[in-house]
Amino acid sequence: MSLSPVYSWDPRKGKQTLEVYRASASFSIKVELLNAGKLLTITNRNGATDIQGIIFDVSNKDELKLKAIEDVMKDARAKGEAALIGTKSSILPTISAFVLAMSMLIKPCL
């Protein structure tokens, strides 16, 4: 928890006056998506006036990423095969490699 002073400006005195201290706290809560609205309502009813940084995520992210990659690869293969119908060409497995850095020694010819 942190406390921050809240000031107001008094033009007659030409200075700031301490009015109140604002308390704030940061915390993380994991809930099912269906309960997110209820949680926000309860939080607001109990005095929260500023809610920041809501993050929606899934618990099986890695599994979903792999499934998405598989689906994309199947779709790409199907489109490639459809584009080759009626031709003598076919899709062959390929390996791609990227060279990030390379150095060579060159022996002079004498």
GUTOR-486629 format. One record per residue (C-alpha): residue number from 0; residue in three letters; x, y, z. Coordinates in nm, 2 decimals. Layout:
<sites>
SITE    k    r       X       Y       Z
SITE  NUM  ALA       X       Y       Z
...
</sites>
This chain:
<sites>
SITE    k    r       X       Y       Z
SITE    0  MET    0.00    0.00    0.00
SITE    1  SER    0.11    0.35   -0.07
SITE    2  LEU    0.00    0.69    0.06
SITE    3  SER    0.02    1.00   -0.16
SITE    4  PRO   -0.06    1.35   -0.05
SITE    5  VAL   -0.33    1.54   -0.23
SITE    6  TYR   -0.29    1.92   -0.24
SITE    7  SER   -0.51    2.21   -0.34
SITE    8  TRP   -0.38    2.55   -0.45
SITE    9  ASP   -0.48    2.85   -0.25
SITE   10  PRO   -0.44    3.16   -0.47
SITE   11  ARG   -0.49    3.40   -0.18
SITE   12  LYS   -0.20    3.25    0.02
SITE   13  GLY    0.00    3.17   -0.30
SITE   14  LYS    0.07    2.82   -0.18
SITE   15  GLN   -0.04    2.46   -0.17
SITE   16  THR   -0.25    2.32    0.12
SITE   17  LEU   -0.26    1.96    0.21
SITE   18  GLU   -0.61    1.83    0.18
SITE   19  VAL   -0.60    1.45    0.22
SITE   20  TYR   -0.39    1.15    0.16
SITE   21  ARG   -0.48    0.91   -0.11
SITE   22  ALA   -0.42    0.54   -0.03
SITE   23  SER   -0.36    0.30   -0.32
SITE   24  ALA   -0.27   -0.07   -0.34
SITE   25  SER   -0.18   -0.30   -0.62
SITE   26  PHE   -0.27   -0.67   -0.63
SITE   27  SER   -0.35   -0.94   -0.88
SITE   28  ILE   -0.66   -1.16   -0.88
SITE   29  LYS   -0.73   -1.45   -1.11
SITE   30  VAL   -1.09   -1.53   -1.19
SITE   31  GLU   -1.29   -1.71   -1.45
SITE   32  LEU   -1.39   -1.47   -1.73
SITE   33  LEU   -1.76   -1.52   -1.65
SITE   34  ASN   -1.70   -1.37   -1.30
SITE   35  ALA   -1.49   -1.07   -1.41
SITE   36  GLY   -1.79   -0.84   -1.43
SITE   37  LYS   -1.92   -0.94   -1.08
SITE   38  LEU   -1.57   -0.88   -0.94
SITE   39  LEU   -1.55   -0.53   -1.09
SITE   40  THR   -1.90   -0.44   -0.96
SITE   41  ILE   -1.81   -0.56   -0.61
SITE   42  THR   -1.48   -0.37   -0.62
SITE   43  ASN   -1.66   -0.05   -0.73
SITE   44  ARG   -1.93   -0.08   -0.47
SITE   45  ASN   -1.67   -0.11   -0.20
SITE   46  GLY   -1.50    0.22   -0.28
SITE   47  ALA   -1.26    0.16   -0.57
SITE   48  THR   -1.26    0.47   -0.79
SITE   49  ASP   -0.97    0.39   -1.02
SITE   50  ILE   -0.91    0.04   -1.17
SITE   51  GLN   -0.61    0.01   -1.40
SITE   52  GLY   -0.43   -0.26   -1.59
SITE   53  ILE   -0.70   -0.52   -1.64
SITE   54  ILE   -0.53   -0.81   -1.83
SITE   55  PHE   -0.73   -1.09   -2.00
SITE   56  ASP   -0.53   -1.41   -2.04
SITE   57  VAL   -0.58   -1.79   -2.08
SITE   58  SER   -0.45   -2.06   -1.86
SITE   59  ASN   -0.35   -2.29   -2.15
SITE   60  LYS   -0.17   -2.04   -2.37
SITE   61  ASP    0.11   -2.27   -2.49
SITE   62  GLU   -0.14   -2.54   -2.59
SITE   63  LEU   -0.34   -2.28   -2.79
SITE   64  LYS   -0.03   -2.14   -2.96
SITE   65  LEU    0.07   -2.49   -3.08
SITE   66  LYS   -0.28   -2.56   -3.20
SITE   67  ALA   -0.28   -2.23   -3.39
SITE   68  ILE    0.05   -2.31   -3.56
SITE   69  GLU   -0.08   -2.66   -3.66
SITE   70  ASP   -0.39   -2.50   -3.80
SITE   71  VAL   -0.20   -2.24   -4.00
SITE   72  MET    0.04   -2.51   -4.14
SITE   73  LYS   -0.26   -2.73   -4.25
SITE   74  ASP   -0.43   -2.43   -4.41
SITE   75  ALA   -0.11   -2.33   -4.60
SITE   76  ARG   -0.06   -2.68   -4.72
SITE   77  ALA   -0.42   -2.71   -4.84
SITE   78  LYS   -0.39   -2.38   -5.03
SITE   79  GLY   -0.06   -2.48   -5.18
SITE   80  GLU   -0.20   -2.81   -5.30
SITE   81  ALA   -0.51   -2.64   -5.44
SITE   82  ALA   -0.29   -2.39   -5.63
SITE   83  LEU   -0.10   -2.69   -5.79
SITE   84  ILE   -0.40   -2.88   -5.91
SITE   85  GLY   -0.36   -2.95   -6.29
SITE   86  THR    0.01   -2.89   -6.28
SITE   87  LYS    0.30   -3.14   -6.26
SITE   88  SER    0.43   -2.97   -5.95
SITE   89  SER    0.40   -3.09   -5.60
SITE   90  ILE    0.48   -2.97   -5.25
SITE   91  LEU    0.81   -3.09   -5.11
SITE   92  PRO    0.93   -3.07   -4.75
SITE   93  THR    1.17   -2.79   -4.71
SITE   94  ILE    1.42   -2.68   -4.45
SITE   95  SER    1.49   -2.31   -4.40
SITE   96  ALA    1.80   -2.19   -4.23
SITE   97  PHE    1.90   -1.84   -4.15
SITE   98  VAL    2.27   -1.74   -4.12
SITE   99  LEU    2.30   -1.47   -3.86
SITE  100  ALA    2.68   -1.44   -3.88
SITE  101  MET    2.95   -1.61   -4.08
SITE  102  SER    3.32   -1.58   -4.09
SITE  103  MET    3.58   -1.74   -4.32
SITE  104  LEU    3.95   -1.79   -4.33
SITE  105  ILE    4.09   -1.75   -4.68
SITE  106  LYS    4.42   -1.91   -4.76
SITE  107  PRO    4.62   -1.72   -5.01
SITE  108  CYS    4.72   -1.90   -5.32
SITE  109  LEU    5.10   -1.90   -5.36
</sites>
